[in-house]
Amino acid sequence: MKFDEFTVGQVFETKSFKMTKADIMRFAGEFDPQYMHLDEEKAKQGRFEESSHPDYIH
């Protein structure tokens, strides 16, 4: 499917996929290596008060 074939509000259902904390850390380390995703202790000192996952993982 090409980008221009999508419409606003279009929904696709797929099989579920369970991500572990290790999966999220590995993904963040490769694609979004910021402290708030990778360093729990440092993240606790930031505005979120805990580590956070990259926004595109939901």
N, C-alpha and C positions, 0 to 999 in steps of 0.2 A: 504494500500500500504506500502511496506517495503522499507527501505532506499536504498537498492541495486537495487530496481526497478526504481529509478529515473535516468534520464540522464541529462547531462550538457545542459543547455539551454531550458529544458522542461518548458512549460508554462501551468499554470492552471488558468482558469477564474472562478471566483465565484461571487456570488451576492455581491453588494457593501454594505459597512457597515459604517455608519457615526459615528465617534468618537468625542465626545465633549471634551472640555478642562478638564472637571471634570473626564471623563473616563481616559484620559491620565495621569492626576495627581494621580488618584487612582492606575492605573497600575504601574506607576513609584514608588509610595510609597511602593508598595508591592514587586516589583521585581528589582528595580534599584534606591534605595532611596539616590540619590546624590543631593547635593545642586543645581546644575545647572538644575535639573529637577523639583525641588520642591520649591525653594525659589527664586522668581522672582527678588527681590531687591538685594540679594547676587549675583545672576547670572549676573545682569547688571554690576557688578564690575569685572567680570571675562573676559576671552578672547572672549567670544561669544557676550557679551554686551546685552544679553537677555537670558531668560530661553530656554532650548532646550529639545526636547523629546528624549527618548531613541532611539538609532539608529534602533532598530528592529521594531519600529512603523512607518510605511510609508503608 
